[in-house]
């Protein structure tokens, strides 16, 4: 980790080769380097090759793609819930741009769900915003 902070790529690969990492450990190290080092694709490929992780790259790429899809799906679900809540509040009570920003700042799905349900019986938008913790 000290070598990563120093961006000593050669030192990292030398140590990794010396300690003979398992395939799982290589994947963990490659992922760690991928997320912590700001290097170009060629440098990352060189690191993978030196670590002997070329055969691991397809599975690593699949994991990264799957992780990206999952994160995108979750963000899309949150945005959808925010959109519904904003439409409900706008229609029932009216909504200022600052109140819309408050709703957009909430990423807790359970709070967004609870607020969407609260709109049905709420006498004011403040009751709904209170459910969001605002």
N, CA, C and O atoms as CSV, one atom per row, in Angstrom:
chain,resi,resn,atom,element,x,y,z
A,1,UNK,N,N,0.825,-1.188,0.000
A,1,UNK,CA,C,0.000,0.000,0.000
A,1,UNK,C,C,0.871,1.255,0.000
A,1,UNK,O,O,0.506,2.274,-0.585
A,2,UNK,N,N,2.017,1.170,0.656
A,2,UNK,CA,C,2.936,2.307,0.655
A,2,UNK,C,C,3.441,2.552,-0.759
A,2,UNK,O,O,3.577,3.698,-1.188
A,3,UNK,N,N,3.719,1.461,-1.487
A,3,UNK,CA,C,4.214,1.595,-2.853
A,3,UNK,C,C,3.144,2.164,-3.781
A,3,UNK,O,O,3.463,2.889,-4.724
A,4,UNK,N,N,1.883,1.842,-3.520
A,4,UNK,CA,C,0.793,2.411,-4.317
A,4,UNK,C,C,0.747,3.911,-4.110
A,4,UNK,O,O,0.603,4.670,-5.068
A,5,UNK,N,N,0.868,4.344,-2.856
A,5,UNK,CA,C,0.852,5.778,-2.561
A,5,UNK,C,C,2.005,6.495,-3.266
A,5,UNK,O,O,1.878,7.656,-3.656
A,6,UNK,N,N,3.126,5.795,-3.426
A,6,UNK,CA,C,4.285,6.374,-4.107
A,6,UNK,C,C,4.226,6.184,-5.628
A,6,UNK,O,O,5.092,6.662,-6.361
A,7,UNK,N,N,3.180,5.472,-6.087
A,7,UNK,CA,C,3.031,5.143,-7.513
A,7,UNK,C,C,4.235,4.359,-8.032
A,7,UNK,O,O,4.645,4.526,-9.180
A,8,UNK,N,N,4.799,3.499,-7.171
A,8,UNK,CA,C,5.943,2.668,-7.540
A,8,UNK,C,C,5.430,1.353,-8.130
A,8,UNK,O,O,5.370,0.330,-7.447
A,9,UNK,N,N,5.069,1.403,-9.389
A,9,UNK,CA,C,4.467,0.252,-10.069
A,9,UNK,C,C,5.446,-0.914,-10.135
A,9,UNK,O,O,5.056,-2.061,-9.914
A,10,UNK,N,N,6.715,-0.637,-10.437
A,10,UNK,CA,C,7.712,-1.702,-10.514
A,10,UNK,C,C,7.874,-2.385,-9.161
A,10,UNK,O,O,7.970,-3.610,-9.088
A,11,UNK,N,N,7.903,-1.596,-8.095
A,11,UNK,CA,C,8.017,-2.158,-6.745
A,11,UNK,C,C,6.822,-3.034,-6.394
A,11,UNK,O,O,6.976,-4.093,-5.785
A,12,UNK,N,N,5.653,-2.596,-6.776
A,12,UNK,CA,C,4.436,-3.364,-6.512
A,12,UNK,C,C,4.500,-4.713,-7.209
A,12,UNK,O,O,4.235,-5.747,-6.598
A,13,UNK,N,N,4.852,-4.702,-8.487
A,13,UNK,CA,C,4.875,-5.955,-9.248
A,13,UNK,C,C,5.990,-6.878,-8.753
A,13,UNK,O,O,5.798,-8.093,-8.703
A,14,UNK,N,N,7.160,-6.323,-8.385
A,14,UNK,CA,C,8.255,-7.162,-7.860
A,14,UNK,C,C,7.821,-7.883,-6.589
A,14,UNK,O,O,8.044,-9.085,-6.447
A,15,UNK,N,N,7.208,-7.160,-5.678
A,15,UNK,CA,C,6.775,-7.766,-4.414
A,15,UNK,C,C,5.689,-8.812,-4.672
A,15,UNK,O,O,5.710,-9.895,-4.087
A,16,UNK,N,N,4.741,-8.478,-5.553
A,16,UNK,CA,C,3.645,-9.416,-5.850
A,16,UNK,C,C,4.176,-10.713,-6.449
A,16,UNK,O,O,3.660,-11.789,-6.148
A,17,UNK,N,N,5.195,-10.622,-7.292
A,17,UNK,CA,C,5.778,-11.820,-7.902
A,17,UNK,C,C,6.537,-12.628,-6.852
A,17,UNK,O,O,6.458,-13.856,-6.835
A,18,UNK,N,N,7.263,-11.947,-5.989
A,18,UNK,CA,C,8.057,-12.625,-4.963
A,18,UNK,C,C,7.168,-13.418,-4.006
A,18,UNK,O,O,7.514,-14.540,-3.634
A,19,UNK,N,N,6.038,-12.858,-3.606
A,19,UNK,CA,C,5.210,-13.542,-2.604
A,19,UNK,C,C,4.239,-14.549,-3.216
A,19,UNK,O,O,3.454,-15.167,-2.496
A,20,UNK,N,N,4.284,-14.718,-4.530
A,20,UNK,CA,C,3.492,-15.743,-5.229
A,20,UNK,C,C,2.023,-15.725,-4.803
A,20,UNK,O,O,1.577,-16.554,-4.011
A,21,UNK,N,N,1.303,-14.780,-5.338
A,21,UNK,CA,C,-0.112,-14.620,-5.016
A,21,UNK,C,C,-0.973,-15.694,-5.674
A,21,UNK,O,O,-0.669,-16.166,-6.769
A,22,UNK,N,N,-2.036,-16.066,-4.999
A,22,UNK,CA,C,-3.021,-16.978,-5.595
A,22,UNK,C,C,-3.812,-16.191,-6.643
A,22,UNK,O,O,-3.703,-14.967,-6.715
A,23,UNK,N,N,-4.605,-16.895,-7.453
A,23,UNK,CA,C,-5.400,-16.208,-8.473
A,23,UNK,C,C,-6.355,-15.204,-7.842
A,23,UNK,O,O,-6.511,-14.092,-8.346
A,24,UNK,N,N,-6.991,-15.590,-6.744
A,24,UNK,CA,C,-7.924,-14.690,-6.064
A,24,UNK,C,C,-7.196,-13.456,-5.541
A,24,UNK,O,O,-7.700,-12.339,-5.656
A,25,UNK,N,N,-6.016,-13.656,-4.970
A,25,UNK,CA,C,-5.234,-12.533,-4.459
A,25,UNK,C,C,-4.781,-11.623,-5.594
A,25,UNK,O,O,-4.724,-10.405,-5.427
A,26,UNK,N,N,-4.455,-12.212,-6.758
A,26,UNK,CA,C,-4.082,-11.397,-7.922
A,26,UNK,C,C,-5.247,-10.514,-8.354
A,26,UNK,O,O,-5.066,-9.335,-8.661
A,27,UNK,N,N,-6.443,-11.096,-8.374
A,27,UNK,CA,C,-7.627,-10.315,-8.758
A,27,UNK,C,C,-7.837,-9.173,-7.773
A,27,UNK,O,O,-8.107,-8.042,-8.177
A,28,UNK,N,N,-7.713,-9.464,-6.491
A,28,UNK,CA,C,-7.886,-8.428,-5.468
A,28,UNK,C,C,-6.845,-7.330,-5.651
A,28,UNK,O,O,-7.176,-6.146,-5.597
A,29,UNK,N,N,-5.582,-7.718,-5.870
A,29,UNK,CA,C,-4.526,-6.730,-6.059
A,29,UNK,C,C,-4.765,-5.909,-7.321
A,29,UNK,O,O,-4.605,-4.689,-7.300
A,30,UNK,N,N,-5.142,-6.555,-8.411
A,30,UNK,CA,C,-5.394,-5.831,-9.663
A,30,UNK,C,C,-6.547,-4.860,-9.489
A,30,UNK,O,O,-6.469,-3.718,-9.942
A,31,UNK,N,N,-7.623,-5.302,-8.834
A,31,UNK,CA,C,-8.756,-4.409,-8.580
A,31,UNK,C,C,-8.337,-3.231,-7.702
A,31,UNK,O,O,-8.710,-2.086,-7.955
A,32,UNK,N,N,-7.559,-3.536,-6.674
A,32,UNK,CA,C,-7.083,-2.470,-5.786
A,32,UNK,C,C,-6.256,-1.448,-6.564
A,32,UNK,O,O,-6.441,-0.241,-6.410
A,33,UNK,N,N,-5.353,-1.937,-7.392
A,33,UNK,CA,C,-4.525,-1.033,-8.190
A,33,UNK,C,C,-5.372,-0.256,-9.196
A,33,UNK,O,O,-5.147,0.932,-9.426
A,34,UNK,N,N,-6.334,-0.931,-9.783
A,34,UNK,CA,C,-7.218,-0.304,-10.761
A,34,UNK,C,C,-7.953,0.882,-10.136
A,34,UNK,O,O,-8.070,1.942,-10.751
A,35,UNK,N,N,-8.446,0.695,-8.908
A,35,UNK,CA,C,-9.222,1.743,-8.256
A,35,UNK,C,C,-8.363,2.819,-7.587
A,35,UNK,O,O,-8.839,3.934,-7.377
A,36,UNK,N,N,-7.115,2.510,-7.252
A,36,UNK,CA,C,-6.304,3.487,-6.524
A,36,UNK,C,C,-5.284,4.213,-7.393
A,36,UNK,O,O,-4.919,5.351,-7.096
A,37,UNK,N,N,-4.822,3.568,-8.462
A,37,UNK,CA,C,-3.826,4.216,-9.320
A,37,UNK,C,C,-4.515,4.962,-10.457
A,37,UNK,O,O,-5.489,4.476,-11.032
A,38,UNK,N,N,-4.015,6.108,-10.765
A,38,UNK,CA,C,-4.527,6.867,-11.908
A,38,UNK,C,C,-3.526,6.669,-13.048
A,38,UNK,O,O,-2.675,7.520,-13.307
A,39,UNK,N,N,-3.654,5.517,-13.726
A,39,UNK,CA,C,-2.723,5.188,-14.803
A,39,UNK,C,C,-3.501,4.919,-16.084
A,39,UNK,O,O,-4.699,4.637,-16.055
A,40,UNK,N,N,-2.802,5.012,-17.199
A,40,UNK,CA,C,-3.449,4.749,-18.483
A,40,UNK,C,C,-3.649,3.250,-18.681
A,40,UNK,O,O,-3.129,2.433,-17.921
A,41,UNK,N,N,-4.404,2.911,-19.704
A,41,UNK,CA,C,-4.753,1.517,-19.969
A,41,UNK,C,C,-3.521,0.669,-20.266
A,41,UNK,O,O,-3.448,-0.477,-19.822
A,42,UNK,N,N,-2.554,1.206,-21.005
A,42,UNK,CA,C,-1.339,0.448,-21.331
A,42,UNK,C,C,-0.568,0.066,-20.068
A,42,UNK,O,O,-0.092,-1.062,-19.941
A,43,UNK,N,N,-0.450,1.014,-19.136
A,43,UNK,CA,C,0.255,0.746,-17.880
A,43,UNK,C,C,-0.482,-0.322,-17.082
A,43,UNK,O,O,0.141,-1.219,-16.514
A,44,UNK,N,N,-1.806,-0.226,-17.039
A,44,UNK,CA,C,-2.591,-1.220,-16.309
A,44,UNK,C,C,-2.419,-2.597,-16.942
A,44,UNK,O,O,-2.311,-3.591,-16.225
A,45,UNK,N,N,-2.392,-2.673,-18.262
A,45,UNK,CA,C,-2.197,-3.952,-18.942
A,45,UNK,C,C,-0.808,-4.515,-18.645
A,45,UNK,O,O,-0.647,-5.724,-18.485
A,46,UNK,N,N,0.194,-3.634,-18.573
A,46,UNK,CA,C,1.552,-4.077,-18.250
A,46,UNK,C,C,1.601,-4.657,-16.835
A,46,UNK,O,O,2.249,-5.677,-16.599
A,47,UNK,N,N,0.910,-4.001,-15.895
A,47,UNK,CA,C,0.858,-4.496,-14.517
A,47,UNK,C,C,0.219,-5.878,-14.487
A,47,UNK,O,O,0.727,-6.793,-13.840
A,48,UNK,N,N,-0.894,-6.020,-15.190
A,48,UNK,CA,C,-1.601,-7.308,-15.227
A,48,UNK,C,C,-0.698,-8.389,-15.806
A,48,UNK,O,O,-0.642,-9.503,-15.286
A,49,UNK,N,N,0.011,-8.056,-16.890
A,49,UNK,CA,C,0.900,-9.036,-17.530
A,49,UNK,C,C,2.024,-9.446,-16.582
A,49,UNK,O,O,2.340,-10.631,-16.471
A,50,UNK,N,N,2.630,-8.470,-15.898
A,50,UNK,CA,C,3.727,-8.773,-14.980
A,50,UNK,C,C,3.269,-9.603,-13.783
A,50,UNK,O,O,4.038,-10.391,-13.231
A,51,UNK,N,N,2.023,-9.419,-13.392
A,51,UNK,CA,C,1.491,-10.194,-12.272
A,51,UNK,C,C,1.014,-11.572,-12.711
A,51,UNK,O,O,0.615,-12.393,-11.885
A,52,UNK,N,N,1.059,-11.818,-14.022
A,52,UNK,CA,C,0.590,-13.103,-14.527
A,52,UNK,C,C,-0.919,-13.209,-14.484
A,52,UNK,O,O,-1.469,-14.303,-14.356
A,53,UNK,N,N,-1.577,-12.091,-14.589
A,53,UNK,CA,C,-3.031,-12.087,-14.476
A,53,UNK,C,C,-3.750,-12.019,-15.804
A,53,UNK,O,O,-4.949,-11.740,-15.836
A,54,UNK,N,N,-3.051,-12.266,-16.905
A,54,UNK,CA,C,-3.689,-12.160,-18.223
A,54,UNK,C,C,-4.888,-13.093,-18.352
A,54,UNK,O,O,-5.914,-12.733,-18.928
A,55,UNK,N,N,-4.740,-14.294,-17.805
A,55,UNK,CA,C,-5.854,-15.239,-17.889
A,55,UNK,C,C,-7.015,-14.822,-16.985
A,55,UNK,O,O,-8.140,-15.289,-17.160
A,56,UNK,N,N,-6.739,-13.946,-16.024
A,56,UNK,CA,C,-7.782,-13.482,-15.111
A,56,UNK,C,C,-8.554,-12.291,-15.659
A,56,UNK,O,O,-9.645,-11.987,-15.176
A,57,UNK,N,N,-8.005,-11.618,-16.655
A,57,UNK,CA,C,-8.614,-10.385,-17.141
A,57,UNK,C,C,-10.041,-10.542,-17.651
A,57,UNK,O,O,-10.877,-9.688,-17.356
A,58,UNK,N,N,-10.358,-11.593,-18.401
A,58,UNK,CA,C,-11.760,-11.710,-18.822
A,58,UNK,C,C,-12.723,-11.757,-17.627
A,58,UNK,O,O,-13.764,-11.101,-17.644
A,59,UNK,N,N,-12.376,-12.531,-16.592
A,59,UNK,CA,C,-13.272,-12.604,-15.433
A,59,UNK,C,C,-13.275,-11.274,-14.674
A,59,UNK,O,O,-14.304,-10.872,-14.131
A,60,UNK,N,N,-12.135,-10.597,-14.635
A,60,UNK,CA,C,-12.056,-9.300,-13.986
A,60,UNK,C,C,-12.908,-8.286,-14.738
A,60,UNK,O,O,-13.644,-7.511,-14.127
A,61,UNK,N,N,-12.807,-8.292,-16.061
A,61,UNK,CA,C,-13.612,-7.379,-16.868
A,61,UNK,C,C,-15.094,-7.658,-16.668
A,61,UNK,O,O,-15.894,-6.728,-16.559
A,62,UNK,N,N,-15.463,-8.929,-16.619
A,62,UNK,CA,C,-16.864,-9.290,-16.390
A,62,UNK,C,C,-17.346,-8.774,-15.038
A,62,UNK,O,O,-18.462,-8.268,-14.922
A,63,UNK,N,N,-16.506,-8.905,-14.023
A,63,UNK,CA,C,-16.876,-8.416,-12.692
A,63,UNK,C,C,-17.079,-6.907,-12.703
A,63,UNK,O,O,-18.044,-6.404,-12.127
A,64,UNK,N,N,-16.173,-6.184,-13.357
A,64,UNK,CA,C,-16.288,-4.728,-13.413
A,64,UNK,C,C,-17.529,-4.300,-14.178
A,64,UNK,O,O,-18.213,-3.358,-13.779
A,65,UNK,N,N,-17.821,-4.988,-15.277
A,65,UNK,CA,C,-19.015,-4.669,-16.064
A,65,UNK,C,C,-20.267,-4.933,-15.238
A,65,UNK,O,O,-21.185,-4.113,-15.212
A,66,UNK,N,N,-20.303,-6.077,-14.564
A,66,UNK,CA,C,-21.450,-6.429,-13.731
A,66,UNK,C,C,-21.632,-5.400,-12.615
A,66,UNK,O,O,-22.751,-4.979,-12.321
A,67,UNK,N,N,-20.521,-5.004,-12.000
A,67,UNK,CA,C,-20.573,-4.017,-10.921
A,67,UNK,C,C,-21.100,-2.683,-11.448
A,67,UNK,O,O,-21.913,-2.034,-10.790
A,68,UNK,N,N,-20.648,-2.278,-12.615
A,68,UNK,CA,C,-21.112,-1.031,-13.214
A,68,UNK,C,C,-22.590,-1.072,-13.550
A,68,UNK,O,O,-23.313,-0.103,-13.323
A,69,UNK,N,N,-23.039,-2.204,-14.095
A,69,UNK,CA,C,-24.460,-2.357,-14.413
A,69,UNK,C,C,-25.313,-2.294,-13.155
A,69,UNK,O,O,-26.356,-1.640,-13.131
A,70,UNK,N,N,-24.862,-2.977,-12.111
A,70,UNK,CA,C,-25.608,-3.004,-10.859
A,70,UNK,C,C,-25.697,-1.600,-10.259
A,70,UNK,O,O,-26.756,-1.188,-9.786
A,71,UNK,N,N,-24.593,-0.879,-10.280
A,71,UNK,CA,C,-24.577,0.478,-9.740
A,71,UNK,C,C,-25.483,1.382,-10.564
A,71,UNK,O,O,-26.215,2.199,-10.005
A,72,UNK,N,N,-25.442,1.246,-11.888
A,72,UNK,CA,C,-26.302,2.045,-12.761
A,72,UNK,C,C,-27.769,1.747,-12.531
A,72,UNK,O,O,-28.601,2.653,-12.529
A,73,UNK,N,N,-28.085,0.475,-12.339
A,73,UNK,CA,C,-29.472,0.077,-12.077
A,73,UNK,C,C,-29.963,0.690,-10.772
A,73,UNK,O,O,-31.072,1.220,-10.707
A,74,UNK,N,N,-29.137,0.617,-9.736
A,74,UNK,CA,C,-29.519,1.164,-8.437
A,74,UNK,C,C,-29.715,2.674,-8.524
A,74,UNK,O,O,-30.676,3.211,-7.973
A,75,UNK,N,N,-28.806,3.360,-9.217
A,75,UNK,CA,C,-28.936,4.810,-9.371
A,75,UNK,C,C,-30.205,5.154,-10.149
A,75,UNK,O,O,-30.884,6.135,-9.844
A,76,UNK,N,N,-30.519,4.340,-11.156
A,76,UNK,CA,C,-31.729,4.558,-11.939
A,76,UNK,C,C,-32.987,4.373,-11.099
A,76,UNK,O,O,-33.947,5.131,-11.243
A,77,UNK,N,N,-32.988,3.377,-10.229
A,77,UNK,CA,C,-34.136,3.149,-9.355
A,77,UNK,C,C,-34.327,4.314,-8.393
A,77,UNK,O,O,-35.452,4.755,-8.158
A,78,UNK,N,N,-33.246,4.802,-7.846
A,78,UNK,CA,C,-33.326,5.940,-6.924
A,78,UNK,C,C,-33.844,7.170,-7.655
A,78,UNK,O,O,-34.723,7.869,-7.150
A,79,UNK,N,N,-33.308,7.438,-8.838
A,79,UNK,CA,C,-33.765,8.595,-9.611
A,79,UNK,C,C,-35.245,8.470,-9.945
A,79,UNK,O,O,-35.979,9.456,-9.883
A,80,UNK,N,N,-35.692,7.267,-10.298
A,80,UNK,CA,C,-37.105,7.045,-10.589
A,80,UNK,C,C,-37.984,7.350,-9.387
A,80,UNK,O,O,-39.039,7.968,-9.530
A,81,UNK,N,N,-37.560,6.927,-8.210
A,81,UNK,CA,C,-38.332,7.199,-6.990
A,81,UNK,C,C,-38.334,8.689,-6.665
A,81,UNK,O,O,-39.345,9.233,-6.221
A,82,UNK,N,N,-37.208,9.340,-6.886
A,82,UNK,CA,C,-37.158,10.790,-6.683
A,82,UNK,C,C,-38.109,11.493,-7.648
A,82,UNK,O,O,-38.831,12.410,-7.257
A,83,UNK,N,N,-38.108,11.063,-8.905
A,83,UNK,CA,C,-38.981,11.665,-9.920
A,83,UNK,C,C,-40.452,11.540,-9.540
A,83,UNK,O,O,-41.213,12.501,-9.653
A,84,UNK,N,N,-40.849,10.347,-9.087
A,84,UNK,CA,C,-42.244,10.113,-8.700
A,84,UNK,C,C,-42.623,11.009,-7.530
A,84,UNK,O,O,-43.682,11.637,-7.545
A,85,UNK,N,N,-41.772,11.073,-6.525
A,85,UNK,CA,C,-42.051,11.890,-5.350
A,85,UNK,C,C,-42.172,13.367,-5.733
A,85,UNK,O,O,-43.065,14.066,-5.254
A,86,UNK,N,N,-41.288,13.829,-6.580
A,86,UNK,CA,C,-41.332,15.225,-7.023
A,86,UNK,C,C,-42.641,15.505,-7.767
A,86,UNK,O,O,-43.277,16.534,-7.535
A,87,UNK,N,N,-43.042,14.600,-8.653
A,87,UNK,CA,C,-44.297,14.779,-9.399
A,87,UNK,C,C,-45.494,14.799,-8.459
A,87,UNK,O,O,-46.401,15.617,-8.612
A,88,UNK,N,N,-45.491,13.893,-7.486
A,88,UNK,CA,C,-46.600,13.851,-6.537
A,88,UNK,C,C,-46.701,15.146,-5.738
A,88,UNK,O,O,-47.780,15.726,-5.614
A,89,UNK,N,N,-45.578,15.591,-5.203
A,89,UNK,CA,C,-45.582,16.811,-4.392
A,89,UNK,C,C,-45.907,18.043,-5.233
A,89,UNK,O,O,-46.639,18.929,-4.793
A,90,UNK,N,N,-45.366,18.089,-6.423
A,90,UNK,CA,C,-45.625,19.229,-7.308
A,90,UNK,C,C,-47.124,19.323,-7.609
A,90,UNK,O,O,-47.699,20.412,-7.603
A,91,UNK,N,N,-47.737,18.191,-7.868
A,91,UNK,CA,C,-49.159,18.174,-8.224
A,91,UNK,C,C,-50.047,18.487,-7.020
A,91,UNK,O,O,-51.033,19.213,-7.145
A,92,UNK,N,N,-49.698,17.940,-5.861
A,92,UNK,CA,C,-50.564,18.107,-4.696
A,92,UNK,C,C,-50.348,19.433,-3.962
A,92,UNK,O,O,-51.312,20.054,-3.514
A,93,UNK,N,N,-49.095,19.869,-3.837
A,93,UNK,CA,C,-48.805,21.045,-3.015
A,93,UNK,C,C,-48.041,22.151,-3.743
A,93,UNK,O,O,-48.006,23.290,-3.278
A,94,UNK,N,N,-47.441,21.824,-4.864
A,94,UNK,CA,C,-46.495,22.757,-5.476
A,94,UNK,C,C,-45.125,22.498,-4.870
A,94,UNK,O,O,-45.020,22.005,-3.747
A,95,UNK,N,N,-44.096,22.824,-5.597
A,95,UNK,CA,C,-42.752,22.485,-5.120
A,95,UNK,C,C,-41.761,23.522,-5.627
A,95,UNK,O,O,-41.745,23.849,-6.814
A,96,UNK,N,N,-40.945,24.031,-4.734
A,96,UNK,CA,C,-39.912,24.993,-5.133
A,96,UNK,C,C,-38.676,24.241,-5.633
A,96,UNK,O,O,-38.538,23.040,-5.401
A,97,UNK,N,N,-37.795,24.942,-6.307
A,97,UNK,CA,C,-36.581,24.297,-6.812
A,97,UNK,C,C,-35.681,23.853,-5.660
A,97,UNK,O,O,-34.991,22.839,-5.768
A,98,UNK,N,N,-35.685,24.605,-4.558
A,98,UNK,CA,C,-34.852,24.200,-3.412
A,98,UNK,C,C,-35.413,22.933,-2.759
A,98,UNK,O,O,-34.650,22.095,-2.278
A,99,UNK,N,N,-36.743,22.791,-2.740
A,99,UNK,CA,C,-37.336,21.573,-2.196
A,99,UNK,C,C,-37.063,20.384,-3.114
A,99,UNK,O,O,-36.865,19.261,-2.650
A,100,UNK,N,N,-37.054,20.640,-4.409
A,100,UNK,CA,C,-36.711,19.578,-5.358
A,100,UNK,C,C,-35.269,19.126,-5.147
A,100,UNK,O,O,-34.978,17.932,-5.211
A,101,UNK,N,N,-34.372,20.067,-4.896
A,101,UNK,CA,C,-32.976,19.720,-4.628
A,101,UNK,C,C,-32.842,18.870,-3.365
A,101,UNK,O,O,-32.005,17.971,-3.290
A,102,UNK,N,N,-33.675,19.171,-2.385
A,102,UNK,CA,C,-33.664,18.382,-1.147
A,102,UNK,C,C,-34.017,16.935,-1.470
A,102,UNK,O,O,-33.355,16.008,-1.005
A,103,UNK,N,N,-35.056,16.752,-2.263
A,103,UNK,CA,C,-35.480,15.399,-2.635
A,103,UNK,C,C,-34.384,14.709,-3.436
A,103,UNK,O,O,-34.106,13.530,-3.217
A,104,UNK,N,N,-33.759,15.430,-4.360
A,104,UNK,CA,C,-32.684,14.841,-5.183
A,104,UNK,C,C,-31.476,14.439,-4.341
A,104,UNK,O,O,-30.706,13.565,-4.739
A,105,UNK,N,N,-31.308,15.068,-3.186
A,105,UNK,CA,C,-30.156,14.744,-2.338
A,105,UNK,C,C,-30.376,13.455,-1.535
A,105,UNK,O,O,-29.424,12.893,-0.993
A,106,UNK,N,N,-31.619,12.992,-1.457
A,106,UNK,CA,C,-31.926,11.781,-0.695
A,106,UNK,C,C,-31.708,10.562,-1.590
A,106,UNK,O,O,-32.307,10.453,-2.660
A,107,UNK,N,N,-30.850,9.654,-1.146
A,107,UNK,CA,C,-30.572,8.437,-1.925
A,107,UNK,C,C,-30.991,7.169,-1.184
A,107,UNK,O,O,-30.786,6.061,-1.680
A,108,UNK,N,N,-31.571,7.331,-0.012
A,108,UNK,CA,C,-32.054,6.188,0.769
A,108,UNK,C,C,-33.419,5.774,0.209
A,108,UNK,O,O,-34.406,6.497,0.349
A,109,UNK,N,N,-33.457,4.595,-0.429
A,109,UNK,CA,C,-34.691,4.146,-1.084
A,109,UNK,C,C,-35.845,3.982,-0.113
A,109,UNK,O,O,-36.988,4.271,-0.467
A,110,UNK,N,N,-35.576,3.529,1.099
A,110,UNK,CA,C,-36.662,3.326,2.061
A,110,UNK,C,C,-37.280,4.666,2.467
A,110,UNK,O,O,-38.492,4.749,2.666
A,111,UNK,N,N,-36.472,5.702,2.590
A,111,UNK,CA,C,-37.004,7.033,2.900
A,111,UNK,C,C,-37.840,7.564,1.735
A,111,UNK,O,O,-38.897,8.158,1.944
A,112,UNK,N,N,-37.361,7.345,0.506
A,112,UNK,CA,C,-38.114,7.805,-0.661
A,112,UNK,C,C,-39.449,7.069,-0.765
A,112,UNK,O,O,-40.468,7.679,-1.090
A,113,UNK,N,N,-39.451,5.764,-0.490
A,113,UNK,CA,C,-40.688,4.987,-0.511
A,113,UNK,C,C,-41.667,5.483,0.557
A,113,UNK,O,O,-42.857,5.655,0.295
A,114,UNK,N,N,-41.146,5.708,1.754
A,114,UNK,CA,C,-41.992,6.176,2.859
A,114,UNK,C,C,-42.574,7.553,2.553
A,114,UNK,O,O,-43.733,7.822,2.868
A,115,UNK,N,N,-41.783,8.416,1.946
A,115,UNK,CA,C,-42.260,9.761,1.596
A,115,UNK,C,C,-43.336,9.694,0.522
A,115,UNK,O,O,-44.316,10.436,0.575
A,116,UNK,N,N,-43.154,8.799,-0.458
A,116,UNK,CA,C,-44.153,8.643,-1.521
A,116,UNK,C,C,-45.487,8.170,-0.935
A,116,UNK,O,O,-46.549,8.594,-1.390
A,117,UNK,N,N,-45.433,7.306,0.058
A,117,UNK,CA,C,-46.661,6.870,0.725
A,117,UNK,C,C,-47.249,7.976,1.583
A,117,UNK,O,O,-48.470,8.111,1.663
A,118,UNK,N,N,-46.405,8.766,2.222
A,118,UNK,CA,C,-46.869,9.848,3.093
A,118,UNK,C,C,-47.626,10.914,2.310
A,118,UNK,O,O,-48.505,11.579,2.859
A,119,UNK,N,N,-47.295,11.081,1.034
A,119,UNK,CA,C,-47.963,12.091,0.208
A,119,UNK,C,C,-49.471,11.845,0.184
A,119,UNK,O,O,-50.249,12.798,0.143
A,120,UNK,N,N,-49.886,10.593,0.207
A,120,UNK,CA,C,-51.302,10.248,0.092
A,120,UNK,C,C,-52.156,10.868,1.202
A,120,UNK,O,O,-53.267,11.330,0.946
A,121,UNK,N,N,-51.642,10.876,2.419
A,121,UNK,CA,C,-52.412,11.376,3.559
A,121,UNK,C,C,-51.911,12.718,4.090
A,121,UNK,O,O,-52.515,13.275,5.007
A,122,UNK,N,N,-50.842,13.238,3.546
A,122,UNK,CA,C,-50.228,14.457,4.078
A,122,UNK,C,C,-51.114,15.678,3.877
A,122,UNK,O,O,-51.786,15.819,2.855
A,123,UNK,N,N,-51.101,16.557,4.875
A,123,UNK,CA,C,-51.845,17.820,4.798
A,123,UNK,C,C,-50.956,18.948,4.268
A,123,UNK,O,O,-51.446,19.999,3.857
A,124,UNK,N,N,-49.618,18.705,4.287
A,124,UNK,CA,C,-48.677,19.703,3.762
A,124,UNK,C,C,-47.430,18.988,3.244
A,124,UNK,O,O,-47.151,17.844,3.601
A,125,UNK,N,N,-46.705,19.686,2.406
A,125,UNK,CA,C,-45.466,19.084,1.884
A,125,UNK,C,C,-44.407,18.965,2.977
A,125,UNK,O,O,-43.502,18.135,2.883
A,126,UNK,N,N,-44.521,19.796,4.011
A,126,UNK,CA,C,-43.565,19.715,5.118
A,126,UNK,C,C,-43.642,18.362,5.828
A,126,UNK,O,O,-42.629,17.839,6.292
A,127,UNK,N,N,-44.859,17.797,5.908
A,127,UNK,CA,C,-45.008,16.468,6.504
A,127,UNK,C,C,-44.214,15.435,5.706
A,127,UNK,O,O,-43.587,14.545,6.281
A,128,UNK,N,N,-44.247,15.557,4.394
A,128,UNK,CA,C,-43.553,14.610,3.522
A,128,UNK,C,C,-42.047,14.820,3.619
A,128,UNK,O,O,-41.291,13.853,3.721
A,129,UNK,N,N,-41.610,16.060,3.587
A,129,UNK,CA,C,-40.172,16.360,3.666
A,129,UNK,C,C,-39.599,15.912,5.010
A,129,UNK,O,O,-38.427,15.549,5.110
A,130,UNK,N,N,-40.448,15.945,6.043
A,130,UNK,CA,C,-40.017,15.480,7.371
A,130,UNK,C,C,-39.681,13.985,7.337
A,130,UNK,O,O,-38.756,13.536,8.014
A,131,UNK,N,N,-40.440,13.219,6.542
A,131,UNK,CA,C,-40.182,11.780,6.403
A,131,UNK,C,C,-38.797,11.554,5.788
A,131,UNK,O,O,-38.128,10.568,6.097
A,132,UNK,N,N,-38.376,12.470,4.922
A,132,UNK,CA,C,-37.066,12.373,4.295
A,132,UNK,C,C,-35.933,12.783,5.226
A,132,UNK,O,O,-34.756,12.660,4.884
A,133,UNK,N,N,-36.306,13.276,6.414
A,133,UNK,CA,C,-35.287,13.716,7.358
A,133,UNK,C,C,-34.924,15.173,7.147
A,133,UNK,O,O,-33.863,15.615,7.587
A,134,UNK,N,N,-35.777,15.916,6.488
A,134,UNK,CA,C,-35.501,17.333,6.206
A,134,UNK,C,C,-36.359,18.242,7.059
A,134,UNK,O,O,-36.258,19.465,6.952
